[in-house]
Amino acid sequence: MESTKVQKALVLVVLAALLLSTAGCSLEAELMALALEFWPEYLAYRLKGTSGIPEVDAVLEAKSQLDVIDKADKLVEEGRREGDLSKVQQAMRMRPGDWRYGFQAGALLLEQGDVDGADDYFLRAEYGGQTGVETANPAIAGEGRVYPKSQYAIEVLEDSRQKMQDHGWNSRAQCEYTYDRLIWHYRGLPTSGALGPNANQEAIIAQLTDEKARFCPK
């Protein structure tokens, strides 16, 4: 009996590995078959919080977390597409530690012309705090810890900048904030050893700083 449980646990662990490593592939048939085979364990987990097998619990917990991430990501996508901040906020409540959603909320508000609201969300995402700024930018201090955030923020801001340029800037403040935030994050990217930006980053920053190239409203 015990060996059967271990075998089931091992199969579930393999399934978890497949779920984590296979993006965009359909595993419906496999999942349906496994759902039937492991239904007693799954039902026990849902009712009691444990299946009685630690390995199975670990896999089911991982699957549960993946489901939450997927649902939250879809809410953010819908909110950005529809211009609905409440959906992005709902995703943030589901995953309060996911700073990506803060950048998405800030970008949405920025595109709508709410610069102050956008700044609040950007600061929270950048510094990781739920209330206010906690520390100086560690990347500028040479430690490089902001790199993943800066890279993601640049992608989000560049996408927003293109949209706002195509549709026309709402205000000079909106335009200037977008460029200034981009510059801040380009300076937060890692370098090849020096504390300052490398030559390529310097060129990008110089272009973003050029008032004539910005085409901000008067």
N, C-alpha and C positions, 0 to 999 in steps of 0.2 A: 504493500500500500504506500509506504513512504517513498519507495523508488519511483512509483508512478507519479507522485506529487513532484518529485525532483525533475523527472522527465518533462512534465508539463511546464514547470518553472523555466527550464532551459529553453523549451520551445518559445515561450513568451519572451524571454530575453533576446532570442534571435529575432523575433518579430519586432521588438522594440528597436533593435539595431537597424532593421530594414526600414522602419518608419522614419528613423532619424537620418538615414543616409540616402533614401530614395525620394527625391523631390519631383513632384509632378507626375509620378507613376501611379497607376491605379492598382490597389491591393484589395479591391472589394471582395473578390472570390475567396482569397486567403482569409480575410478578416471575418467573412460570414462563416466559414468552416470553423475557424478558431473560436468564434463567439459561441457556437453551438457546443464545441468540445469543452470550453472553459466556463460555461454559463453558471454552474454552481459556485465556482470561486468568485466570479464577477458579481453575482447576486449577493454573496456574503460580504464582499467588499463594500457594495453600495449600502447594504443594510446595517452593517456593524463597523464599517471603517477598516476592516481587515478581512482578507480571504483565509487567514490562518497559515499562509505560506509567505514568509518575508520577501522572497524573490518575486512572487506574483504581485504582492503589494507595491513593490518598488516600480515594477513595470506599469501597473495600472495608474500609479501616481504620476509617473512620467507622461503617460498618455493623457491623463487629465490636464496636466499643465500645458501640453501641446495643444489641446482643444481650446483652452483659455486664450493662449497666444493667438491661435488662428482666428477665434471669434473677435478678439480685440483688434487685430490687424484689419479684419474686414470692416469693423466699425469705423476705424480711422480712414480707410479707403473711401467708404461711403460718405463720411463727414467731409473729407476734402473735396470729393466730387460734387457734393450737393451744397457745399458752403455751410454745413451744419456743425457748429462748434460743439453742440451738446453731445453728438455722437463721439467726437474725439475725447471729450471730457469723460464720457462713460467708459471708454477704453482705458483712460488714465486711472479711473477708480478700480478697474479690474486688475490693472498691472501698475501699481503706483511707483514701482522702481524702474520702469521702462522709460528712460529719458527720451527715446525717439519720439514718443507721442507729444512731449512738450515742444519739440521743434516743429512738429506738424501743426499743433495748435497755434504756435506763434506765427508760422507761415500763413495759416488760414486768416488770422486776424490782420496780419500785415497786408495781405492781398485785398482785404476789405477796407483798408485805410485806418485801422485802429492801431496806431504805432505804439501807444503806451501799453495797451493790452498785449500786443505782440512782444514787447520788451520784457514784460513780466514773465511770460511763458519761456522765452529764450533764456533768461537769467536762471530760472529754476532748472531748466534742462542742462544748462552749461555747468552749473555749480552743484547740482545734485540735491539741493535742499528744497524742502517743501515751503519754506518761508524765508525769502531773502537770500542774499549772497553770503557765503560762508568763508571762502578763501580767495586769494588772488589766482589768476590764471597760471596753473603750474607749468603749462607748456612754455609760456614766455619766460618762466623762471628757469627753464632748461631741463625740466624733469620729464617732459614728453607725455604726461598721463592724459592730456586732453585730446590726443591725436584721434582716437576713434570717433569722439563726439564732433571734433572739428571737421573731420572728413565727411561725416554724415550731414552736419549742418550746412556745409558748403553745397552738397548735392541738393538739399532741400531749398536753400536760398537761391541757388542758380536757377532752379526750376521756377521758383516764384518770380525772380527777376525777369525771366523771359516772358512769363505771362503778363506781368505788369507793364513791361515795355510794349508788348504787342497790343494791349488794350488801352494803354495810356496811363501814366502815373496819376494817382489820386491827388497827390500833393507833393510839394518839395520835401516835406518831412519824411514822407513814405519812401521817396527815392533815396534821400541821403542816409536814412537809417539802414536800408537794404545794403547799400554799398559799404557803409561803415562796419556793419556786422560781418559782411563777407571779408573785409580786410582783417578784422579781428581774428576770424577763424583761419584765414590763410597764414597769419602769423603764429597760430597755434599748432600748425602742422609740424611734424618732426623734421629735423635737419640732419645733415651728414656729419655732425659733430660740433659745429659752432652753435652759439646760443641764438644767433639771429637767423632770419630766413635765408635759404640758399638763393642762387642767382635766378632760377626759374620762378621761385616764389616772389622774389623782389620785382621781377618784370610784371607779374600778374598784379601785385599790389600797386605798382606804379601806374598801371593802366586803370585800375579801379579808383585810384586817388585822383586821377586827372579829371578836373571839373568839366573840360570840354567833351571828354568821352562819356561822361555820365548822362548828359541830356536831361538833367533834372529840371522840372518846371521852375520858372522864376518866382 
